[in-house]
Amino acid sequence: MMGFAKPRIVAAEEEADISATPRAEALRFIEALLFAAAEPLDEETLAARLPEGVDLTSAMRALQAEYATRGVNLVRVAGKWSFRTAKDLAWLMAREAIEQKKLSRAATETLAIIAYHQPVTRAEIEDIRGVSTSKGTLDVLLETGWIRPRGRRKTPGRPITFGTTEAFLSHFGLESISDLPGLEELRSAGLMDGQLPAGFAVPVPSDEPALREDEDPLEPGDLDLGLAPRPEPEDGGQTTDD
């Protein structure tokens, strides 16, 4: 009569030995090293910490496949390995914050000149301020959305003209640009102390969107404050000097 094999009772310690194969242990070692590291690790550093005989290339490939569908992925960047948030979950880590920045004196003066004298060019702003205006000052104001390029002045060089935007009115609580304070209001606010030149007057501001007679429409590329792309020569790009 055929007998049956007697069931074998496996101790807990033996179960651990069965599951803890050399390959599984190597993956655990690598996981521990990468999670504990403050920065990505290269393969040389990893290999120096692992037991001899570990096929690091295969181990990294296996671990990368294991984490491919998880919330964190094993990635290689600049020849080094690290765990990173899965790309499709990056939005979970995003945090919106409003950073308050104080305008520099130059930016404040430039903004005031644009508001009262628009449309105005950079050269005209410098003439009113009496000092040169850096490109960075205008860039800051453009980034706030308070000023915009309007057109190009019909003068030699055709400089860009600037004006204010609806965002400017909204930020400063103005119904229209004409609500900006006049001379007497500026005096009462203490912003016009001292002796003013004879005939000094605060201009009446206007943000009429229509271009004036001395303005041309913007060209392609002007909204980036760059020059419009030059047309390609008809002869395939070859140019000659006369």
PEGIQUI-V5057 format. One record per helix or strand of 2 or more residues. SS is the DSSP state (H for helix, E for strand). FROM is the first residue (numbers start at 1). LEN is the number of residues. If there is no record, write none. Layout:
# PEGIQUI-V5057
SS/FROM/LEN
SS/FROM/LEN
This chain:
# PEGIQUI-V5057
H/12/8
H/22/15
E/41/2
H/43/7
H/56/11
E/72/6
E/80/6
H/87/7
H/105/13
E/120/2
H/122/8
H/135/10
E/147/7
E/160/5
H/166/6
H/177/3
H/183/6
E/215/2
H/222/3
